[in-house]
């Protein structure tokens, strides 16, 4: 199975390549426009010259069975379009694109060509989060905070807050009939944003503070006198009377803890089985993010 990896930045090198490089039966091909990076990463994976490609044309000439795109977001539309038109099942690191029109066009192109398109929402596969879908979820609260990183609204929401948005969509137990956004911006930079999704019998809150006292990610779900808290995707605390704590095992890889390994394997399993994956649900997350961007940019400067 020939699998291409386009873009060799931190997310590819630290999370995806350790998984892909260890899979039996996978003929891994790398592509980046930076020769030094290509040589360094390929050398570490012991890949021959025929599996190192300086441009997308050379990579597409390999008749790929699947591709992973980890290039910078601004070039996603161009790269993904070429892959889909070549009939290559494609997995894209989130977001599909910064502009909703581009994201819609890519999803429609994949459907027209009947080619798989998947978006890397790895938290749906992270064990601590996936198991939350089995618990009562009358109230859902997710925080993903950073220190000293206010940013332009569209970039922050599509690059980072999108994980919060998608996780809430994944965990809400029913249709959402109310969406509320509150935010604070200063000098054009987004300091914090709060998204509330509500429906029959549930409320979900997503919070991101870019001027927090620490970098942290905390998910809490509660209902029917039970509560589960997941801290930084590695510690799970269940509350029912007395709290019980479970930590990630010492030998559990970070890529597995964060759901990246499972997401990549699920995509490749579907490709092997000839199953066409749709990014239509991922597009719904992008559409909700666009609503958040609009609310932040059009709303009051402080909330």
C-alpha positions as CSV (number, residue, x, y, z in Angstrom):
1,X,0.0,0.0,0.0
2,X,1.6,3.3,-1.1
3,X,0.9,6.1,1.4
4,X,2.0,9.7,0.9
5,X,2.7,12.2,3.6
6,X,2.7,15.8,2.5
7,X,4.2,18.3,4.9
8,X,6.8,17.2,7.5
9,X,6.2,19.7,10.3
10,X,5.8,18.9,14.0
11,X,2.4,17.2,13.8
12,X,3.6,14.9,11.0
13,X,7.0,14.1,12.5
14,X,5.9,13.7,16.2
15,X,2.5,12.1,15.8
16,X,1.7,10.6,12.4
17,X,5.0,9.3,11.0
18,X,5.8,7.2,14.0
19,X,2.5,5.4,13.4
20,X,2.7,5.2,9.6
21,X,6.4,4.3,9.6
22,X,5.8,1.3,11.8
23,X,2.9,-0.2,9.8
24,X,3.6,-3.5,8.0
25,X,2.7,-3.4,4.3
26,X,2.9,0.4,4.0
27,X,5.2,1.8,1.4
28,X,5.7,5.3,2.9
29,X,6.4,8.3,0.5
30,X,7.4,11.7,1.9
31,X,7.0,15.1,0.2
32,X,8.1,18.6,1.3
33,X,9.6,21.5,-0.5
34,X,12.4,21.8,2.1
35,X,15.3,19.6,1.1
36,X,17.0,19.5,4.5
37,X,13.8,18.5,6.2
38,X,13.0,15.8,3.6
39,X,16.5,14.4,4.0
40,X,16.5,14.4,7.8
41,X,13.1,12.8,8.2
42,X,13.6,10.3,5.5
43,X,17.0,9.3,6.9
44,X,15.5,8.7,10.3
45,X,12.8,6.4,8.7
46,X,15.5,4.7,6.5
47,X,13.5,5.5,3.4
48,X,15.3,5.1,0.0
49,X,15.6,7.9,-2.6
50,X,12.6,6.6,-4.5
51,X,10.4,7.4,-1.5
52,X,11.5,11.0,-1.1
53,X,9.8,13.7,-3.2
54,X,10.6,17.4,-3.5
55,X,7.2,18.3,-5.1
56,X,3.7,17.2,-5.4
57,X,4.0,16.2,-9.1
58,X,6.7,13.7,-8.2
59,X,4.6,12.3,-5.4
60,X,1.5,11.9,-7.5
61,X,3.5,10.0,-10.1
62,X,3.8,7.2,-7.6
63,X,0.2,6.1,-8.0
64,X,-0.7,6.5,-4.4
65,X,-3.3,4.4,-2.6
66,X,-3.8,7.1,0.1
67,X,-2.3,10.4,1.3
68,X,-2.0,12.4,4.6
69,X,-1.8,16.1,4.3
70,X,0.0,18.0,7.1
71,X,1.1,21.0,5.1
72,X,0.2,24.6,6.3
73,X,-3.5,25.3,6.2
74,X,-3.3,28.0,3.4
75,X,-2.2,25.4,0.9
76,X,-4.7,22.7,1.9
77,X,-7.2,23.7,-0.9
78,X,-4.6,23.4,-3.7
79,X,-3.1,20.2,-2.4
80,X,-6.3,18.4,-1.5
81,X,-7.9,19.4,-4.8
82,X,-5.0,17.8,-6.8
83,X,-5.2,14.6,-4.7
84,X,-8.9,14.2,-5.1
85,X,-8.8,14.9,-8.8
86,X,-6.1,12.2,-9.0
87,X,-8.5,9.8,-7.2
88,X,-6.3,9.5,-4.0
89,X,-8.2,8.9,-0.7
90,X,-7.1,11.8,1.4
91,X,-6.7,12.5,5.2
92,X,-6.3,16.2,6.0
93,X,-5.1,17.7,9.3
94,X,-7.7,20.1,10.5
95,X,-9.0,22.5,9.2
96,X,-9.8,21.7,5.7
97,X,-9.4,25.4,4.9
98,X,-9.6,28.8,6.5
99,X,-12.5,29.8,4.3
100,X,-15.8,27.9,4.5
101,X,-16.4,28.2,0.7
102,X,-13.1,26.3,0.1
103,X,-14.0,23.6,2.7
104,X,-17.4,23.1,1.0
105,X,-15.8,22.9,-2.4
106,X,-13.4,20.2,-1.3
107,X,-16.2,18.1,0.3
108,X,-18.3,18.4,-2.8
109,X,-15.4,17.5,-5.1
110,X,-14.7,14.4,-3.0
111,X,-18.4,13.4,-3.3
112,X,-18.5,14.0,-7.0
113,X,-15.3,12.0,-7.6
114,X,-16.4,9.3,-5.0
115,X,-13.1,9.6,-3.3
116,X,-12.6,9.4,0.5
117,X,-11.9,12.6,2.3
118,X,-11.3,12.6,6.1
119,X,-10.4,15.4,8.5
120,X,-8.1,14.8,11.5
121,X,-10.4,15.3,14.4
122,X,-8.4,12.9,16.5
123,X,-10.2,13.7,19.8
124,X,-13.1,11.6,18.6
125,X,-10.8,8.6,18.8
126,X,-8.9,9.5,22.0
127,X,-9.8,6.8,24.6
128,X,-10.7,9.3,27.4
129,X,-13.0,11.3,25.2
130,X,-14.5,8.4,23.2
131,X,-15.5,6.7,26.4
132,X,-17.4,9.8,27.5
133,X,-20.0,9.1,24.8
134,X,-21.1,6.1,26.9
135,X,-21.9,8.3,30.0
136,X,-24.9,10.5,30.9
137,X,-24.2,14.0,29.3
138,X,-26.7,16.5,30.6
139,X,-23.9,19.0,31.0
140,X,-20.7,19.1,29.0
141,X,-17.9,21.5,29.7
142,X,-14.7,21.6,27.6
143,X,-11.8,24.1,28.2
144,X,-8.7,24.4,26.0
145,X,-6.5,27.2,27.3
146,X,-3.2,28.7,26.4
147,X,-0.8,31.3,27.9
148,X,0.0,34.6,26.2
149,X,-1.4,33.6,22.8
150,X,-4.1,36.1,21.7
151,X,-4.6,35.7,18.0
152,X,-6.7,36.9,15.0
153,X,-10.2,35.3,15.4
154,X,-10.4,33.3,12.2
155,X,-6.9,31.8,12.7
156,X,-7.5,30.9,16.3
157,X,-10.9,29.5,15.8
158,X,-10.1,27.4,12.7
159,X,-6.7,26.2,13.9
160,X,-7.3,25.5,17.5
161,X,-10.8,26.2,18.8
162,X,-12.1,23.9,16.1
163,X,-11.1,20.9,18.3
164,X,-13.4,22.2,21.0
165,X,-16.3,22.8,18.6
166,X,-15.9,19.3,17.1
167,X,-15.7,17.6,20.4
168,X,-18.9,19.3,21.7
169,X,-20.6,18.2,18.5
170,X,-19.4,14.7,18.9
171,X,-20.6,14.5,22.6
172,X,-23.9,16.3,22.6
173,X,-26.6,13.7,23.1
174,X,-29.2,15.2,20.8
175,X,-30.0,17.9,18.2
176,X,-28.8,21.4,19.0
177,X,-31.5,24.0,18.9
178,X,-29.6,27.0,20.4
179,X,-26.2,28.4,19.7
180,X,-24.7,31.2,21.7
181,X,-21.2,32.8,21.4
182,X,-19.5,35.2,23.7
183,X,-16.0,36.6,23.3
184,X,-13.5,39.3,24.1
185,X,-11.2,40.9,21.5
186,X,-8.8,43.7,21.9
187,X,-6.8,45.4,19.1
188,X,-8.2,42.8,16.7
189,X,-6.9,39.9,18.7
190,X,-9.2,37.3,20.3
191,X,-8.5,36.8,24.0
192,X,-11.2,34.4,24.9
193,X,-14.3,32.8,23.4
194,X,-17.2,30.8,24.8
195,X,-19.5,28.6,22.8
196,X,-22.8,27.3,24.2
197,X,-24.8,24.6,22.5
198,X,-28.2,23.7,24.0
199,X,-30.9,21.2,23.2
200,X,-33.6,19.1,24.9
201,X,-32.2,18.2,28.3
202,X,-28.5,19.2,27.7
203,X,-26.2,22.1,27.6
204,X,-22.6,22.1,26.3
205,X,-20.0,24.8,26.9
206,X,-16.8,25.2,25.0
207,X,-14.2,27.7,26.4
208,X,-10.9,28.9,25.1
209,X,-8.8,31.5,27.0
210,X,-5.6,32.5,25.3
211,X,-4.5,34.6,28.3
212,X,-4.9,31.8,30.9
213,X,-2.6,31.0,33.7
214,X,-1.7,27.6,32.1
215,X,-1.9,25.6,29.0
216,X,-4.5,23.0,29.7
217,X,-7.3,20.9,28.2
218,X,-10.1,19.7,30.5
219,X,-13.3,17.9,29.5
220,X,-16.1,17.4,32.0
221,X,-19.4,15.5,31.5
222,X,-22.1,15.1,34.1
223,X,-25.6,13.8,34.6
224,X,-27.6,11.4,36.7
225,X,-25.4,12.0,39.8
226,X,-22.2,11.0,37.9
227,X,-19.3,13.1,36.6
228,X,-16.3,12.3,34.5
229,X,-13.3,14.6,34.1
230,X,-10.6,14.1,31.5
231,X,-7.4,16.2,32.0
232,X,-5.1,16.8,29.2
233,X,-6.3,13.6,27.5
234,X,-4.3,11.5,29.9
235,X,-6.0,11.5,33.3
236,X,-9.6,10.4,33.8
237,X,-11.4,11.1,37.1
238,X,-14.8,9.5,37.7
239,X,-17.0,11.0,40.4
240,X,-19.7,8.9,41.9
241,X,-19.5,9.4,45.6
242,X,-15.7,9.1,45.9
243,X,-13.5,10.1,43.0
244,X,-11.3,7.5,41.2
245,X,-8.3,8.5,39.1
246,X,-6.9,6.6,36.1
247,X,-3.7,7.8,34.4
248,X,-2.2,7.0,31.0
249,X,0.0,3.9,31.3
250,X,3.8,4.6,31.2
251,X,4.1,2.7,27.9
252,X,1.1,4.1,26.1
253,X,2.3,6.2,23.1
254,X,1.2,9.9,23.1
255,X,-0.3,9.3,19.6
256,X,-2.6,6.6,20.9
257,X,-3.5,8.6,24.0
258,X,-4.5,11.6,21.8
259,X,-6.4,9.4,19.3
260,X,-4.1,10.1,16.4
261,X,-3.0,6.5,15.9
262,X,-6.6,5.3,16.0
263,X,-7.8,8.0,13.5
264,X,-5.0,7.2,11.0
265,X,-5.6,3.4,11.3
266,X,-9.3,3.8,10.8
267,X,-8.7,5.8,7.7
268,X,-6.3,3.3,6.2
269,X,-8.6,0.4,7.1
270,X,-11.4,2.1,5.2
271,X,-9.1,2.5,2.2
272,X,-8.1,-1.1,2.2
273,X,-11.7,-2.2,2.5
274,X,-12.7,0.0,-0.5
275,X,-15.0,2.1,1.8
276,X,-15.5,5.7,0.7
277,X,-15.4,8.1,3.7
278,X,-17.4,11.3,3.6
279,X,-16.2,14.6,5.2
280,X,-19.8,15.9,5.3
281,X,-20.0,15.7,9.2
282,X,-16.6,17.4,9.4
283,X,-17.9,20.1,7.2
284,X,-20.7,20.7,9.7
285,X,-18.0,21.5,12.3
286,X,-16.4,24.0,9.9
287,X,-19.8,25.6,9.4
288,X,-20.3,26.0,13.1
289,X,-16.8,27.5,13.4
290,X,-17.8,30.0,10.7
291,X,-20.8,31.0,12.9
292,X,-18.4,31.5,15.8
293,X,-16.1,33.6,13.6
294,X,-19.0,35.8,12.5
295,X,-20.3,36.2,16.0
296,X,-16.8,37.2,17.3
297,X,-16.1,39.6,14.4
298,X,-19.6,41.2,14.4
299,X,-20.4,41.1,18.1
300,X,-19.4,43.4,21.0
301,X,-15.7,43.8,21.7
302,X,-16.1,42.6,25.3
303,X,-18.5,40.0,26.7
